[in-house]
Amino acid sequence: MMEFQSFERDGKSFEFIRIPFEKAPLVMIRGKVGFVMCGYLNIETAEKLGDLAVRVTGVNDLKSLLDAKVAQLTSRARSSGIKEGDTVSSILHLI
């Protein structure tokens, strides 16, 4: 069953989405100006669309997503100050 959860961090609102599949779930966090996506989603497409997006891998729930390190990011995310290796929890305010 699909899971949807709203949460707040530092006075900002976010949405967590989890869709289970047979081998691993699709998980993401959506913020006001961007999003964090798991390995199921395509960073190249996010780049083409001009999104502020980061990609992480090896995640399956909200806690692991917040603890994950940025593996890939769009140029818009990079220009906002996000770098590869940053933890999602440390860059969430930029999303």
C-alpha positions in Angstrom: 0.0 0.0 0.0 1.3 3.5 -0.8 2.4 5.6 2.1 2.1 9.4 2.3 3.3 11.4 5.2 3.6 15.1 5.8 6.3 16.3 8.2 8.0 19.6 9.2 11.6 20.4 9.8 12.9 23.9 10.8 9.5 25.4 10.1 9.2 24.0 6.6 6.7 21.5 5.3 7.6 18.3 3.4 5.9 15.3 2.0 7.3 11.8 2.2 6.0 9.2 -0.3 6.7 5.5 -0.3 5.4 3.1 -2.9 6.3 -0.6 -2.3 7.3 -2.8 -5.2 8.4 -6.4 -5.2 12.1 -6.0 -4.6 12.4 -2.4 -3.1 10.2 0.6 -2.5 10.2 3.9 -4.4 10.7 6.6 -1.8 11.0 10.4 -2.1 10.6 13.6 -0.2 9.0 16.6 -1.9 9.7 20.1 -0.6 8.5 23.5 -1.7 11.1 24.0 -4.5 12.6 20.5 -5.1 12.8 16.9 -4.2 14.9 14.0 -3.0 14.5 10.8 -5.0 15.6 7.2 -4.7 17.5 5.2 -7.2 14.3 4.2 -9.1 14.0 7.7 -10.5 16.1 9.3 -13.2 18.4 12.3 -12.4 19.0 13.0 -16.1 15.2 13.6 -16.7 15.1 15.9 -13.6 18.1 17.8 -15.1 16.4 18.2 -18.5 13.3 19.5 -16.8 15.3 22.0 -14.8 14.2 20.6 -11.4 16.1 21.1 -8.1 16.6 17.4 -7.4 19.0 15.1 -5.6 19.3 11.3 -5.9 20.2 8.9 -3.1 20.5 5.1 -3.1 20.0 2.3 -0.6 17.0 3.8 1.1 13.6 2.3 2.0 11.9 4.5 4.6 11.9 8.1 5.8 14.7 7.6 8.4 17.1 6.0 5.8 16.2 8.7 3.3 17.0 11.5 5.8 20.3 9.8 6.7 21.4 9.1 3.1 24.1 11.0 1.3 23.5 12.8 -2.0 24.9 10.6 -4.8 23.8 12.7 -7.7 22.2 16.1 -8.2 21.0 18.5 -10.8 22.8 21.7 -11.7 20.0 23.6 -10.1 20.5 21.7 -6.9 24.3 22.4 -7.1 23.7 26.1 -7.6 21.6 26.2 -4.5 24.7 25.0 -2.5 24.1 21.2 -2.4 27.1 18.9 -2.9 27.5 15.2 -3.5 28.1 13.5 -0.1 25.9 16.0 1.8 23.3 14.2 4.0 19.7 14.7 3.1 18.9 16.0 6.6 21.6 18.7 6.2 20.2 20.0 2.8 16.5 19.6 3.4 16.1 23.3 4.1 17.2 24.0 0.5 14.6 21.6 -0.9 
